[in-house]
Amino acid sequence: MTPSNSNPAPHMLPPGHLGMISVITTEVFFFASLIVVYLAYLGKSISGPLPQDTLEMGLVSINTVALLVSSVTVVFALNALRKGNNTRFLLFMLLTVLLGAWFLVGTAIEWQGLIADKHLALQTNLFGTTYYTLVGFHAFHVTFGVLALFFIWCCGVFGWIQKHHHQNIEYVSWYWHFVDVVWIAVFLVVYVIGR
Amino acid sequence: MTNALPTLPPSKFHEWITTVDHKKLGVLYMVTGFVYLVVAGCEALMIRWQLAIPNNDILSPDTFNAFFTMHGTTMIFLVGMPILLGAANYFIPLVIGARDMAFPRLNAFGYWLFFFGALLLYFSFIAGQGLTGEEGAPNVGWFAYAPLTSTTFSPGSATDYWVISLFIAGLGSIMTAINLVATILTMRCEGMTLMKMPLFAWMMLVDAGLILIVLPPLAAIQIMLLLDRQFGAHFFDAQAGADPLLWQHMFWFFGHPEVYILIIPGFAYVSEVVPVFSRKVLFGYPMMVAATVSIGFISLGVWAHHMFAVGLSPAILAYFSGATFLVGVPTGMKIFNWIATMWGGHIRFDTPMLFATGFISMFVLGGMTGIMLAVVPMDWQLTDTYFVVGHFHWVLFGGLIFAIFSGFYYWFPKVTGKMLNETMGKWQFWFLFVGFLLTFGPMHMAGFEGMPRRIYTFMPDRGLELWNMLSSIGALVQVFGFLFFIINVVWSLRKGEDAGDDPWDAWTLEWSTTSPPPPWNFAETPTVASRRPLWDLKHPDDPDWKYE
């Protein structure tokens, strides 16, 4: 099995890379399904309230900025960890968690307004059904991401995070970037095209 | 002196339920799959008993609906998927020269999700009645079309059990797929470039990729259905402006690739068995890889051929009809490659090869009826008749089940260290083969006569009695085939001949280690230089790597 002209070992990535890419691939098709359904049902709702009556750009724009910035801060955090600057790492990690949490609180406030003032709930009409499902599943993913990042931050506070954990935390950051990109798609579909 | 409590040697039970070893998990998957095969077989027998004669009343219409739903759901999700993923779990690390899968704990988690998801589906028989006293088990068909699944038409909680159990089992499948992709792409032994992988690994890579792409849409619509049923959402509610056809589009976007997810591993087993039993190199390896990848891609664009009768526009009909014909091209390439491999070979008709040739011949015929159904006017005539039932059983039974048995007889010696009995294996093959022809052949005729699928009985004097009686007799003949199988496995495990490391004089890496393999698979991770590393080892004077 070991002849003289044995081929060199194929250049292989760490398994974690492929694992995370696979997770994100499968999630992409999950959100693609929700978005396709949202677009297929756009304007099909028989009764109101409709997107143009309910959705407003103000709060959601601030939320969007928060989420986009959090994708940058997580990169800063990782760079700090790679250089062994633990204080800086914890600071930017906390900032990321807070920005993610801000997005969630902002969404909650927006939904509160939609439900109480605009009388739009999941059961109200087809628009409500598709809107809350799409935005809700994204928010659910953000929640998971915030919890994961918060867990890492806590571990960091207790001094359990070492330089060699860099790779694993980077995988969490890939997930976080993915959640961010999905939000850009959801934002475009729901708030830009959908209105 | 130590203060620790005396530790007992871990029990076998404890060892199996806590294992993260890919071989043990593979065995768990396959055993679970074969148990559900018996369950689904019994459901099918009840269906054939009910349909043996006109106006029979063995099963009530509701029970009949539950039985065909559970038969289909079980065969696809609880038999096909676990056996195929289990075999991949067991053999992928072995054929690529790795010591385990990339993520062993994720692997165990995936199995147990599948295990409990499957239990949940069958729990519905006793718990699905809900508060309304409706039929226990799901009875909406395995593709659960909207709006039949709305609470109006399916009260009770049977449909919710269907949704939740398949969602959980599906999560397990996705985790296994993630593991397979990562393992195949990053854990290959030294020298094994992508184009030196055994075809088994290539085909499972494509298979895992398909799972990653098409299971999420199923999960998404299952969640939507659950929101509709439990939280008053309107995804499939035509009165709110929704389109129930959306379910069909989304379901078949999953459902059509799903049948390829089931059959591609079948291709994989046959691609390993045919060369070994023809004593030749597989003909056209690069073409096989290309054909598998193309089948994967094309399968994503043919879903609406399940929906020709719902009123699609002519352009869409033409596209989906044409795309479906296109699948025949790469599939035909594979068939010719297998035949060319056998051509001029020194063929040994041991049981694995019998099943493999059974697979090739029957799969060709099943493919032909598939092409017939892809012709739109023909489909309008035959849609939802027994012709369709005959067609997909031809590919999934005559194709997949035969391929599974081919692989089973081929690799059983590796997994257990014992050979299966050849005589009983041949009896099993011939009983299954004749029973299969007798069961599913007449279904095509009943379909031509206009017998719709999923009806619990039929009238006399419509020209259907003969075909249905023949199908039911065929089902009984198959029972003998399965009995031979079970007896053979039990007998061989106790008294079978010792297999040795390499009973078939095969060429891939799994045969280079002991039978059964040690927990670490390979004492030294192997280095390969060709697609047939064991040939190189056995014939140092004329190794394959000189020619590849």
Boltz contact constraints between the chains, C-beta under 6 A:
constraints:
  - contact:
      token1: [A, 1]
      token2: [B, 526]
      max_distance: 6.0
  - contact:
      token1: [A, 1]
      token2: [B, 527]
      max_distance: 6.0
  - contact:
      token1: [A, 1]
      token2: [B, 528]
      max_distance: 6.0
  - contact:
      token1: [A, 1]
      token2: [B, 533]
      max_distance: 6.0
  - contact:
      token1: [A, 1]
      token2: [B, 536]
      max_distance: 6.0
  - contact:
      token1: [A, 1]
      token2: [B, 537]
      max_distance: 6.0
  - contact:
      token1: [A, 2]
      token2: [B, 527]
      max_distance: 6.0
  - contact:
      token1: [A, 3]
      token2: [B, 529]
      max_distance: 6.0
  - contact:
      token1: [A, 3]
      token2: [B, 543]
      max_distance: 6.0
  - contact:
      token1: [A, 3]
      token2: [B, 545]
      max_distance: 6.0
  - contact:
      token1: [A, 6]
      token2: [B, 191]
      max_distance: 6.0
  - contact:
      token1: [A, 6]
      token2: [B, 527]
      max_distance: 6.0
  - contact:
      token1: [A, 6]
      token2: [B, 529]
      max_distance: 6.0
  - contact:
      token1: [A, 7]
      token2: [B, 191]
      max_distance: 6.0
  - contact:
      token1: [A, 9]
      token2: [B, 190]
      max_distance: 6.0
  - contact:
      token1: [A, 10]
      token2: [B, 193]
      max_distance: 6.0
  - contact:
      token1: [A, 12]
      token2: [B, 186]
      max_distance: 6.0
  - contact:
      token1: [A, 13]
      token2: [B, 186]
      max_distance: 6.0
  - contact:
      token1: [A, 15]
      token2: [B, 102]
      max_distance: 6.0
  - contact:
      token1: [A, 15]
      token2: [B, 182]
      max_distance: 6.0
  - contact:
      token1: [A, 15]
      token2: [B, 186]
      max_distance: 6.0
  - contact:
      token1: [A, 18]
      token2: [B, 181]
      max_distance: 6.0
  - contact:
      token1: [A, 18]
      token2: [B, 182]
      max_distance: 6.0
  - contact:
      token1: [A, 18]
      token2: [B, 185]
      max_distance: 6.0
  - contact:
      token1: [A, 18]
      token2: [B, 186]
      max_distance: 6.0
  - contact:
      token1: [A, 19]
      token2: [B, 178]
      max_distance: 6.0
  - contact:
      token1: [A, 19]
      token2: [B, 182]
      max_distance: 6.0
  - contact:
      token1: [A, 22]
      token2: [B, 178]
      max_distance: 6.0
  - contact:
      token1: [A, 22]
      token2: [B, 181]
      max_distance: 6.0
  - contact:
      token1: [A, 22]
      token2: [B, 212]
      max_distance: 6.0
  - contact:
      token1: [A, 25]
      token2: [B, 212]
      max_distance: 6.0
  - contact:
      token1: [A, 26]
      token2: [B, 174]
      max_distance: 6.0
  - contact:
      token1: [A, 26]
      token2: [B, 212]
      max_distance: 6.0
  - contact:
      token1: [A, 26]
      token2: [B, 216]
      max_distance: 6.0
  - contact:
      token1: [A, 29]
      token2: [B, 213]
      max_distance: 6.0
  - contact:
      token1: [A, 29]
      token2: [B, 216]
      max_distance: 6.0
  - contact:
      token1: [A, 30]
      token2: [B, 216]
      max_distance: 6.0
  - contact:
      token1: [A, 30]
      token2: [B, 220]
      max_distance: 6.0
  - contact:
      token1: [A, 33]
      token2: [B, 217]
      max_distance: 6.0
  - contact:
      token1: [A, 33]
      token2: [B, 220]
      max_distance: 6.0
  - contact:
      token1: [A, 34]
      token2: [B, 220]
      max_distance: 6.0
  - contact:
      token1: [A, 44]
      token2: [B, 241]
      max_distance: 6.0
  - contact:
      token1: [A, 45]
      token2: [B, 241]
      max_distance: 6.0
  - contact:
      token1: [A, 46]
      token2: [B, 240]
      max_distance: 6.0
  - contact:
      token1: [A, 46]
      token2: [B, 241]
      max_distance: 6.0
  - contact:
      token1: [A, 122]
      token2: [B, 231]
      max_distance: 6.0
  - contact:
      token1: [A, 122]
      token2: [B, 233]
      max_distance: 6.0
  - contact:
      token1: [A, 123]
      token2: [B, 232]
      max_distance: 6.0
  - contact:
      token1: [A, 126]
      token2: [B, 234]
      max_distance: 6.0
  - contact:
      token1: [A, 126]
      token2: [B, 240]
      max_distance: 6.0
  - contact:
      token1: [A, 126]
      token2: [B, 241]
      max_distance: 6.0
  - contact:
      token1: [A, 126]
      token2: [B, 242]
      max_distance: 6.0
  - contact:
      token1: [A, 129]
      token2: [B, 233]
      max_distance: 6.0
  - contact:
      token1: [A, 129]
      token2: [B, 234]
      max_distance: 6.0
  - contact:
      token1: [A, 129]
      token2: [B, 235]
      max_distance: 6.0
